[in-house]
C-alpha cells in the first residue's frame, strides 16, 4: 500500500470528487484515508510550528519594548498594566450583563465607550447576556507602543479567561445561545443545562491607550490565534495627536481625574 501512496497523491483531486474513480483505481476507504493523512498532516504541523514561532517572536518583542519603556518611565510597571487590565475586565463583564455602561466612564476611551455602548444597546435590545463567575486565568503582554511623552502610549494585553456565558430572551426568559462548544449528539436540553453551569474559555486582546495619565480601554479584539501584533497597523504618533485622544468630553474628563488618582494611589509601587 505504501508504494501506491505517491501515485494516489497525484490522483487525489480526481479521487476526492469521484467515488467511481476510487473504485476504478482500486482505492479502498483505508487507503484513501491514508492519502488524506499523508497530505494534510504535514501542512497542519507546519502551520502549528509557524504560529508558535511568530507568537514567540511577538512575546519576545513585547518584553523588550516594555523593558525599554520601563527604563525611561516607571509608570510602565507591569504590575500597574496588569491591575488596570483586571479592573477594567471585571467592570466590563458586570456592565455588559447589567446593560449599564455608566460605571465604565473613565475606564474606556470616549470613542470606544460610544461604540461599545451602541453595540450593547443594539445586540441586547431584546436579550440579556448572562455572565457569571468571570475568572482571568492568565495575562500576556503582547504589544507595547511608547511614544514621545506619555499621551498616546499604548499596550495590548492578551486576556485568557473563563466565564459562564449565555444569552436569554428578555420577553420569555428562554435560553438562546452560548459560546460554549457543543458536544456531539448533545440534546438541546443537555446543552442548555451545561451552558448555564459550565464556564466557557475565551482569549481576547485588550488594547489600552494612555490619555492624561490614565490607561483607557480603546478596543477589544478576538485573539484565538495570537501570533500577530494588534498594533502593527496603528501609527501611534498620529493617533496620539488625533482629536480622538486630545478631545475628551467633560464627563469623561471628570471621571479621568478619579481614575488617575486610583491608578496612582499613595504608596503604590509598580512591579
C-alpha positions in Angstrom: 0.0 0.0 0.0 2.9 2.4 0.8 4.1 2.2 -2.8 0.7 3.3 -4.1 0.6 6.4 -2.0 2.7 8.7 -4.3 0.6 7.8 -7.3 -2.6 8.2 -5.3 -1.5 11.6 -4.2 -1.2 12.6 -7.8 -4.7 11.4 -8.5 -6.1 13.0 -5.3 -8.1 15.8 -6.9 -9.9 13.2 -9.0 -10.4 10.7 -6.2 -11.8 13.2 -3.7 -14.7 14.2 -6.0 -15.4 10.8 -7.7 -16.2 7.7 -5.8 -16.3 5.8 -9.1 -12.7 6.8 -9.7 -11.8 5.4 -6.3 -13.3 2.1 -7.3 -11.7 2.2 -10.8 -8.2 2.6 -9.3 -8.9 0.1 -6.5 -8.7 2.6 -3.7 -10.2 1.3 -0.5 -11.5 3.5 2.2 -8.5 2.8 4.3 -6.1 3.7 1.5 -8.0 6.9 0.8 -7.8 7.9 4.5 -4.0 7.2 4.3 -3.7 9.6 1.4 -5.6 12.3 3.2 -3.4 12.0 6.3 -0.2 12.0 4.2 -1.3 15.3 2.6 -3.0 17.1 5.4 -0.8 16.3 8.5 2.4 17.9 7.2 0.5 21.1 6.4 -1.1 21.1 9.9 2.2 20.5 11.6 3.9 23.2 9.5 1.2 25.7 10.4 1.4 24.9 14.1 5.2 25.5 14.0 4.7 28.7 12.0 2.1 30.1 14.5 4.3 29.1 17.5 7.4 30.8 16.1 5.5 34.0 15.3 4.0 34.0 18.7 7.3 33.6 20.4 8.8 36.5 18.4 5.7 38.6 19.3 6.1 38.0 23.1 9.9 38.5 22.9 9.5 41.8 21.2 6.8 42.9 23.6 9.1 42.1 26.5 12.0 44.0 25.0 9.8 47.0 24.2 8.3 47.0 27.7 11.8 46.9 29.3 12.9 49.8 27.2 9.8 51.8 28.1 10.1 51.0 31.7 13.7 52.1 31.8 12.6 55.6 30.8 9.3 55.8 32.6 8.5 53.9 35.8 4.7 54.2 35.2 5.1 51.4 32.7 5.4 48.9 35.6 3.9 45.5 34.6 2.0 45.3 37.9 0.2 48.5 37.1 -0.7 47.3 33.5 -2.0 44.0 34.8 -4.0 45.6 37.5 -5.6 48.1 35.1 -6.5 45.2 32.7 -8.1 43.2 35.5 -10.0 46.1 36.9 -11.4 47.1 33.5 -12.1 43.4 32.6 -14.3 42.7 35.6 -16.0 46.1 35.4 -16.8 45.4 31.7 -18.3 42.0 32.3 -20.6 43.5 35.0 -21.6 46.4 32.9 -22.4 44.2 29.9 -24.6 41.7 31.8 -26.4 44.6 33.6 -26.7 46.7 30.4 -25.3 49.7 32.2 -22.2 51.3 30.8 -22.2 54.3 33.1 -19.7 52.7 35.5 -17.3 52.4 32.6 -17.0 56.2 32.1 -13.3 57.0 32.9 -12.3 53.4 32.2 -13.0 53.3 28.4 -11.7 55.8 25.8 -14.6 58.1 25.0 -14.6 56.9 21.3 -14.7 53.2 22.2 -17.2 53.9 25.0 -19.6 55.3 22.5 -19.1 52.3 20.1 -19.3 49.6 22.7 -22.4 51.2 24.3 -24.2 51.4 21.0 -23.2 47.8 20.2 -24.5 46.6 23.6 -27.8 48.5 23.2 -28.3 47.1 19.7 -27.4 43.5 20.4 -29.1 43.3 23.8 -32.3 45.3 23.0 -34.4 42.1 23.4 -31.9 39.9 25.0 -29.9 39.5 28.2 -26.3 38.3 28.2 -25.8 36.5 31.5 -22.1 36.4 32.6 -21.3 34.6 35.8 -18.1 33.8 37.7 -15.6 35.5 35.3 -12.1 34.4 36.0 -8.8 35.6 34.4 -6.6 32.5 34.0 -3.6 34.3 32.5 -2.4 37.7 31.2 0.3 38.1 28.5 1.7 41.4 27.4 1.8 41.1 23.6 2.5 44.7 22.3 3.9 48.0 23.6 4.0 51.4 21.9 5.9 54.1 23.8 5.6 57.4 22.1 7.4 60.7 22.9 5.9 61.9 26.1 3.0 59.9 27.6 -0.1 61.0 25.7 -0.9 58.2 23.3 1.2 55.4 24.8 -0.4 52.0 24.1 -0.2 48.4 25.2 -2.1 45.3 24.4 -2.8 42.6 27.0 -3.9 39.1 25.9 -6.6 38.1 28.4 -7.3 34.4 28.8 -10.4 33.9 30.9 -13.3 31.6 31.7 -16.9 32.6 32.5 -20.4 31.1 32.4 -21.8 33.0 29.4 -25.2 32.6 27.8 -27.9 34.7 26.3 -31.6 34.6 27.1 -34.7 36.3 25.7 -36.0 39.3 27.7 -39.6 38.6 26.9 -39.7 34.8 27.6 -36.5 34.2 29.6 -35.8 31.4 27.1 -32.3 30.2 26.6 -31.0 31.4 23.2 -27.3 30.6 22.8 -23.9 30.3 24.4 -20.2 30.4 23.1 -19.6 27.1 24.9 -18.7 24.4 22.4 -21.5 21.9 21.9 -20.7 18.2 22.3 -21.5 15.6 19.6 -25.0 14.2 19.9 -25.8 16.5 22.8 -29.6 17.3 23.0 -30.8 20.9 23.2 -31.8 20.5 26.9 -28.5 18.9 27.8 -26.6 21.7 26.1 -28.7 24.4 27.7 -28.2 23.0 31.1 -24.4 22.6 30.6 -24.1 26.1 29.1 -25.8 27.6 32.2 -23.4 26.0 34.6 -20.1 25.3 32.8 -17.6 28.0 32.1 -16.5 28.8 28.6 -13.0 29.8 27.7 -12.1 32.9 25.8 -9.0 34.7 24.6 -9.1 38.4 23.7 -6.6 41.2 23.1 -7.4 44.2 25.2 -6.0 47.4 23.8 -5.3 50.3 26.2 -4.3 53.9 25.3 -2.9 56.5 27.8 -4.9 59.6 28.0 -4.0 62.3 30.6 -2.0 59.8 32.7 -4.8 57.2 32.7 -4.9 54.0 30.8 -8.2 53.7 29.0 -9.6 50.7 27.1 -9.7 51.6 23.4 -10.5 48.3 21.8 -11.2 44.6 22.3 -10.2 42.1 19.7 -10.6 38.3 19.4 -7.2 36.6 19.7 -7.7 32.8 19.5 -4.5 32.7 17.3 -2.4 35.4 18.9 0.7 35.5 16.7 0.5 39.0 15.1 0.8 42.4 16.7 -2.6 44.0 17.2 -0.9 47.4 16.9 1.0 46.7 13.7 -1.3 48.8 11.6 -1.7 51.7 14.0 0.5 54.8 13.7 0.6 55.6 17.3 2.2 59.0 16.9 -0.6 60.1 14.6 -3.1 58.6 16.9 -1.6 60.4 19.9 -2.1 63.7 18.1 -5.6 62.9 16.8 -8.8 64.6 18.0 -10.0 61.2 19.4 -7.3 61.3 22.0 -6.9 65.0 22.6 -10.6 65.7 22.9 -12.3 64.1 25.8 -15.8 65.3 26.8 -16.5 67.0 30.1 -18.0 63.9 31.8 -15.0 61.8 30.8 -12.6 64.4 32.0 -14.2 64.4 35.5 -14.1 60.6 35.6 -10.5 60.7 34.4 -9.4 62.7 37.4 -10.8 59.9 39.7 -9.2 57.2 37.5 -5.8 58.8 37.5 -5.9 59.1 41.3 -6.9 55.4 41.6 -4.1 54.3 39.3 -1.6 56.4 41.2 -2.6 55.7 44.7 -0.3 56.8 47.6 2.4 54.3 48.4 1.8 52.2 45.2 4.9 50.6 43.9 5.0 49.4 40.3 6.3 45.9 39.8 
